[in-house]
Amino acid sequence: MAKYVSITEALSVVKSNDYIVTGLGAAEGKEFCNNLHTIADKVKNVTVSNCLPMGAYEFMVNPAYKQSFTCESWFYTPALRKAQANGNVAFIPNHLHLAATKRLYWREPDIYVGIASMPDSHGYVSLSLSNTYEMRMIEKAKVVILEINPNAPRTFGDVQLHVDEVDYLVEVDYAIPEIADAVPNEKDLAIGKIIADMIKDGDCIQLGIGGIPNAVAESLYDKKNLGVHTEMLTSGMVKLAKAGVINGKCKQTHKGKMVAAFAMGTKELYDYINDNPAVAIMDGAYVNDPYTIMQNDNQVSINTTIEVDITGQCCSESIGSKQFSGTGGQSDTACGAQKSKNGKSIIALYSTAMVKNPKTGEREETSKIVCQLKPGAAVSLSRNDIDWLVTEYGAVNLRGTGLTERAKLIISVAHPKFREQLTKEAIALGILTE
């Protein structure tokens, strides 16, 4: 019982110059993060690392606290994008399977804080929703603080931890943060149908979050014996499992189990994974390692991107030089799927976007397929690693193609009204000839 403390007592552990790591997404220490700003007058130069934070926490978004707290994140959300202007938010470039190991090479945490399920009769808690980097950080942290929550799913995999390994336990009872299912639009459904037609019975899939992945999931109900090896377990996958589409019987590793580094979605997802031995939340350094991914035959990786050039470079995390999200596991899963026997990697995007003209202030339709990426754009997936590219206008296989061939293929799935201009620009660049 000496480990049980109030949130105020937990916050009193924080000292100036400390480095704090919190869990990914819904696995973060929400109560701790909600109240961290209250000790701003007592500390200076505290750094907090997070990934996909679910809240717009005062310590990271309010410029009044910038002298006390800096936030360094593996993956941005709207709150972090807005907070960039404050000058105390920075991005950590990473491939997700190396997020823990490379960060630990640079700096080890003084404090880890995250959520966990309630202790069981043997004194074990589950880290519940993520082990993307969490357990590795816990092993190196000087102080471990867990918010134990009766609403946190008790999951299996690499997430069990005995309370003897925890310094402080904070009892909380908040609802686990949810992400509502994105309703697919017409473009999502068109892309989802194209991708679904590329998935065969018995394939092992990886899906992300958003309208396109949800549309893919909605188009898979006629499939049989699908497996899951994915960085993120989504609500769409749970629905497919409940419908009997996903059973994992054709997998070569972890047969019969859905394997993920983290889970995030709706309450339906959280209820499904609670005490479910068919779900394994495992070490992200293992799950997202391309070598691990390739062990399952017929692995299909489905990711989205913001912008792609006609050589195949994918910018999936920034708009020009401004950080928008993160690399996440895009490169991990794309490369791993291509190493899989009969595997394939699919990058999907709308052919166009409505973008504000800086001169007129009006939104104009622009092509997301371009001859050259915006200045400063981050290349999340190199042109060496692209495989299939899909828009609402079709799918093209770029594996092994030369620049001339792939430029023609990529332009063929651009919006029709931009194809002529893209061709002219490609000729001017010397990629195509007249």
C-alpha positions in Angstrom: 0.0 0.0 0.0 3.0 2.3 0.4 3.1 2.5 -3.4 -0.3 4.1 -3.6 -0.1 7.9 -3.9 -2.3 10.8 -4.9 -1.6 12.6 -8.2 -0.2 15.5 -6.1 2.3 13.2 -4.5 3.2 11.7 -7.8 3.9 15.1 -9.3 6.1 16.0 -6.3 8.6 13.5 -7.6 9.3 15.7 -10.7 12.5 17.8 -10.4 14.0 20.5 -12.6 15.9 19.1 -15.7 14.1 15.7 -15.5 13.2 13.8 -18.6 9.8 12.2 -18.5 8.4 9.6 -21.0 4.7 8.8 -21.1 2.8 6.1 -23.0 1.6 6.3 -26.6 -1.9 7.5 -27.3 -4.5 6.2 -24.8 -1.7 4.6 -22.8 -0.4 8.0 -21.6 -0.7 9.0 -18.0 -3.7 11.3 -18.6 -4.2 12.4 -15.0 -0.5 13.2 -14.6 -0.4 15.1 -17.9 -3.6 17.0 -17.1 -2.0 18.3 -13.9 1.7 18.6 -14.8 1.4 22.4 -15.4 0.4 22.9 -11.7 4.0 22.5 -10.7 5.4 24.9 -13.3 6.4 27.3 -10.5 8.5 24.6 -8.9 10.5 23.2 -11.8 12.4 24.4 -14.9 13.6 22.7 -18.1 11.6 19.5 -17.7 11.3 17.5 -21.0 8.4 15.3 -21.8 8.4 12.7 -24.6 5.0 11.5 -25.9 3.5 9.9 -29.0 0.0 10.6 -30.4 -1.1 12.4 -27.2 -4.9 12.3 -26.8 -5.2 15.5 -24.9 -4.3 19.2 -25.4 -2.5 19.3 -22.1 -1.6 22.7 -20.6 2.0 21.9 -20.1 2.6 21.5 -23.8 0.1 23.9 -25.4 0.2 26.9 -23.1 3.1 29.3 -23.8 3.0 30.4 -20.2 4.7 27.2 -19.2 7.5 27.1 -21.9 10.2 27.9 -19.4 9.2 24.9 -17.3 8.3 22.3 -19.9 9.5 21.2 -23.3 7.7 18.5 -25.3 9.5 16.2 -27.7 7.2 13.9 -29.6 7.5 10.8 -31.8 4.2 11.6 -33.6 2.3 14.9 -33.7 -1.5 15.5 -33.2 -3.5 18.6 -33.8 -2.6 19.9 -30.3 1.1 19.5 -31.0 0.9 21.1 -34.4 -0.7 24.1 -32.9 1.8 24.2 -30.1 4.8 24.3 -32.4 4.4 28.1 -32.6 5.2 28.3 -28.8 8.8 27.2 -29.5 8.9 24.4 -26.9 7.6 21.5 -29.0 10.0 19.4 -31.2 9.7 16.3 -33.3 11.8 13.2 -32.8 12.6 11.6 -36.3 12.2 7.8 -36.0 11.1 4.5 -37.5 8.6 3.2 -35.0 10.5 -0.1 -34.3 13.5 2.0 -33.3 11.7 4.7 -31.3 12.7 3.2 -28.0 16.2 1.9 -28.8 17.5 5.0 -30.6 16.0 7.4 -28.0 17.6 5.4 -25.2 20.9 5.7 -27.0 20.5 9.5 -26.7 18.8 9.8 -23.3 17.3 7.6 -20.6 14.2 8.7 -18.7 14.2 9.9 -15.1 10.4 9.1 -14.9 8.1 6.9 -16.9 4.3 7.5 -16.4 1.5 5.6 -18.1 -1.7 3.7 -17.6 -2.2 0.1 -16.5 -4.9 -2.3 -15.6 -5.7 -3.0 -12.0 -3.3 -5.5 -10.2 -4.5 -9.1 -10.4 -4.3 -11.6 -7.5 -0.7 -12.3 -8.3 0.4 -8.7 -8.2 0.6 -8.2 -12.0 -0.7 -5.3 -14.0 -1.0 -5.0 -17.8 0.3 -2.0 -19.6 -3.0 -2.4 -21.5 -3.0 -0.5 -24.7 0.6 -0.1 -25.9 4.1 -1.6 -25.7 5.4 0.4 -28.6 8.3 1.6 -26.5 6.8 1.6 -23.0 8.4 -1.5 -21.4 11.8 -0.6 -22.6 11.5 2.9 -21.1 10.2 1.4 -17.9 13.3 -0.8 -17.7 15.6 2.2 -17.9 13.5 4.8 -15.9 14.7 5.8 -12.4 11.1 6.2 -11.3 8.0 4.4 -12.6 4.5 5.8 -12.0 1.5 4.0 -13.3 -2.1 5.2 -13.2 -4.1 2.0 -12.5 -7.6 2.3 -14.0 -10.4 -0.2 -13.8 -11.4 0.9 -17.3 -8.1 -0.1 -18.8 -8.3 -3.4 -20.7 -6.2 -6.2 -19.3 -4.3 -7.4 -22.4 -1.7 -10.1 -23.0 1.6 -10.2 -24.9 4.7 -8.4 -23.6 2.7 -6.1 -21.3 2.7 -7.8 -17.9 4.5 -6.0 -15.1 4.7 -6.9 -11.4 3.9 -4.1 -9.0 7.3 -4.8 -7.3 8.8 -3.1 -10.5 6.6 0.0 -10.0 7.5 2.8 -7.7 4.2 4.6 -7.4 0.6 3.6 -8.2 -2.1 6.3 -8.7 -5.7 5.1 -8.6 -7.8 6.7 -11.3 -11.2 6.0 -12.8 -11.5 8.0 -16.1 -12.9 6.6 -19.3 -10.2 5.5 -21.8 -9.9 8.1 -24.5 -11.5 7.0 -27.8 -11.1 7.8 -31.4 -14.4 7.6 -33.3 -14.5 5.6 -36.5 -13.9 8.0 -39.4 -16.9 7.7 -41.8 -15.5 6.9 -45.3 -16.4 9.4 -48.0 -16.8 8.6 -51.7 -13.1 8.8 -52.5 -12.3 6.6 -49.4 -14.8 3.9 -50.6 -13.4 4.0 -54.1 -9.9 3.5 -52.9 -11.0 1.0 -50.3 -12.6 -1.2 -53.0 -9.5 -1.1 -55.2 -7.3 -2.2 -52.2 -9.8 -4.8 -51.0 -9.7 -6.4 -54.5 -5.9 -6.8 -54.0 -6.3 -8.7 -50.8 -6.7 -12.4 -51.0 -8.2 -15.0 -48.6 -5.6 -16.0 -46.0 -3.6 -12.7 -46.3 -2.1 -11.1 -43.2 -2.9 -7.4 -43.0 -1.7 -4.2 -41.5 -4.1 -1.2 -41.4 -3.7 2.3 -40.1 -6.4 4.8 -39.0 -8.6 7.1 -40.9 -11.1 7.1 -43.7 -9.1 5.1 -46.3 -8.2 2.2 -43.8 -11.7 2.2 -42.5 -13.0 1.9 -46.1 -10.6 -1.0 -46.7 -11.9 -2.8 -43.6 -15.5 -2.3 -44.7 -14.7 -3.9 -48.0 -13.2 -7.1 -46.6 -16.3 -8.8 -45.3 -16.3 -11.3 -48.2 -12.8 -12.5 -47.4 -11.9 -15.6 -45.4 -9.1 -16.5 -42.9 -7.4 -13.1 -42.8 -4.6 -12.6 -40.2 -3.4 -9.5 -38.5 0.2 -8.3 -37.8 0.0 -4.6 -37.4 1.5 -1.7 -35.5 -2.0 -0.4 -34.6 -5.0 -2.6 -33.7 -8.1 -0.7 -34.9 -11.9 -0.9 -34.4 -12.3 -2.0 -38.0 -10.1 -5.1 -37.4 -12.2 -5.9 -34.3 -15.4 -5.8 -36.3 -13.9 -8.1 -38.9 -12.7 -10.5 -36.2 -16.2 -10.6 -34.7 -17.6 -11.4 -38.1 -15.2 -14.3 -38.5 -13.2 -12.7 -41.4 -10.1 -12.5 -39.2 -9.0 -15.7 -37.5 -5.3 -15.8 -38.1 -5.3 -19.5 -39.0 -3.0 -19.0 -42.0 -0.3 -17.1 -40.2 3.2 -18.5 -39.9 3.9 -16.7 -36.6 1.5 -16.2 -33.7 -1.1 -18.3 -35.4 -4.6 -17.5 -34.4 -3.6 -14.2 -32.7 -3.9 -10.6 -33.7 -0.5 -9.0 -33.0 0.0 -5.3 -32.5 2.3 -2.8 -30.8 -0.7 -0.7 -29.6 -4.4 -0.5 -29.8 -6.5 2.7 -30.2 -10.1 3.3 -31.2 -13.6 2.9 -29.8 -14.9 1.4 -26.6 -15.9 -1.6 -28.7 -12.2 -2.2 -29.4 -11.3 -1.8 -25.7 -14.0 -4.2 -24.6 -12.9 -6.8 -27.2 -9.3 -6.9 -26.3 -10.0 -7.0 -22.5 -8.9 -10.5 -21.2 -8.8 -11.8 -24.8 -5.9 -14.2 -25.4 -6.4 -13.9 -29.2 -4.9 -10.4 -29.0 -1.2 -9.9 -28.3 0.2 -6.4 -27.6 3.9 -6.9 -28.0 7.2 -5.0 -28.0 7.2 -2.5 -30.8 10.8 -3.2 -31.5 9.7 -6.7 -32.4 6.3 -6.1 -34.0 7.5 -3.4 -36.4 10.9 -4.9 -37.2 10.8 -5.6 -41.0 12.5 -9.0 -40.2 9.6 -9.9 -37.9 6.9 -8.7 -40.4 8.4 -10.8 -43.3 8.0 -14.0 -41.3 4.3 -14.1 -42.2 3.6 -15.0 -45.8 1.2 -12.8 -47.9 1.7 -9.8 -45.6 -0.2 -6.7 -46.9 0.8 -3.3 -45.6 -1.6 -0.5 -46.2 -0.5 3.1 -45.4 -1.5 6.6 -46.5 0.6 9.6 -47.5 0.2 13.3 -47.9 2.1 13.9 -51.1 4.0 11.7 -53.6 6.3 12.8 -56.4 6.6 11.1 -59.8 9.7 9.2 -58.8 7.9 7.6 -55.9 9.1 9.6 -52.9 6.3 9.7 -50.3 5.9 12.6 -47.9 3.6 11.3 -45.2 4.4 13.5 -42.2 5.0 17.1 -43.1 3.5 19.9 -45.2 6.7 21.4 -46.7 9.0 21.8 -43.7 6.2 22.0 -41.1 5.8 18.8 -39.1 2.3 17.4 -39.4 2.3 13.9 -37.9 5.2 11.4 -38.0 6.8 8.6 -39.9 5.4 6.1 -37.5 5.8 2.5 -38.9 5.3 3.4 -42.5 8.8 2.4 -43.6 8.9 -0.5 -41.2 5.7 -2.1 -42.5 6.2 -1.2 -46.2 9.7 -2.8 -46.2 8.6 -5.8 -44.1 5.6 -6.6 -46.3 7.8 -6.5 -49.4 10.2 -9.0 -47.9 7.3 -11.3 -47.1 6.6 -14.2 -49.4 4.0 -12.9 -51.8 3.6 -9.8 -49.7 2.9 -6.3 -50.9 3.0 -2.8 -49.7 0.3 -0.3 -50.6 0.5 3.5 -50.3 -2.9 5.2 -50.8 -3.9 8.8 -51.2 -6.5 11.0 -52.7 -5.4 12.3 -56.1 -6.2 15.9 -55.1 -6.7 18.2 -52.0 -8.3 21.5 -51.5 -5.5 23.9 -50.5 -5.8 27.6 -49.6 -4.1 29.9 -52.1 -1.8 32.2 -50.0 -2.5 35.1 -52.4 -6.2 34.9 -52.7 -7.1 33.1 -49.5 -9.5 30.9 -51.6 -9.3 27.1 -51.5 -8.2 25.5 -54.8 -8.0 21.9 -55.9 -4.4 20.9 -56.2 -2.8 17.6 -57.2 -1.3 15.5 -54.4 0.8 13.8 -57.1 3.6 16.2 -57.9 6.8 16.4 -60.0 8.7 17.6 -57.0 7.8 17.6 -53.3 7.3 20.9 -51.5 10.6 22.5 -50.3 11.6 21.0 -46.9 9.2 18.1 -47.2 10.2 15.0 -45.2 10.6 11.8 -47.2 8.9 9.2 -45.0 9.2 6.4 -47.6 12.0 6.6 -50.1 11.5 5.9 -53.7 13.6 2.8 -53.3 11.0 1.3 -51.0 7.7 2.1 -52.7 5.7 -0.8 -54.1 2.0 -0.3 -55.0 0.5 3.2 -55.3 -3.3 3.6 -55.2 -5.6 6.6 -55.7 -9.3 6.7 -56.6 -8.2 6.4 -60.2 -6.6 3.0 -59.9 -3.5 1.1 -58.6 -0.1 0.9 -60.2 2.8 -1.5 -59.3 6.1 0.4 -59.1 8.3 -2.5 -57.9 11.5 -2.6 -59.9 10.5 0.2 -62.3 12.9 2.8 -63.7 12.2 6.5 -63.3 10.7 6.9 -66.8 8.4 3.9 -66.4 7.3 4.9 -62.9 6.7 8.5 -63.8 4.2 7.4 -66.5 2.5 5.0 -64.1 2.2 7.5 -61.3 0.9 10.2 -63.6 -1.7 7.6 -64.8 -3.4 7.6 -61.4 -3.3 11.3 -60.9 -6.5 13.3 -61.4 -7.1 13.6 -65.1 -7.1 17.3 -65.2 -3.5 17.4 -63.8 -2.0 14.7 -66.0 -1.0 16.9 -68.9 0.7 19.5 -66.7 2.5 16.7 -64.8 3.8 15.3 -68.0 5.0 18.7 -69.2 6.9 19.2 -65.9 8.4 15.7 -66.1 9.7 16.5 -69.6 11.2 19.8 -68.4 12.9 17.9 -65.6 14.3 15.3 -68.0 12.5 12.4 -66.5 10.3 12.0 -69.6 11.0 12.7 -73.2 8.6 14.3 -75.6 
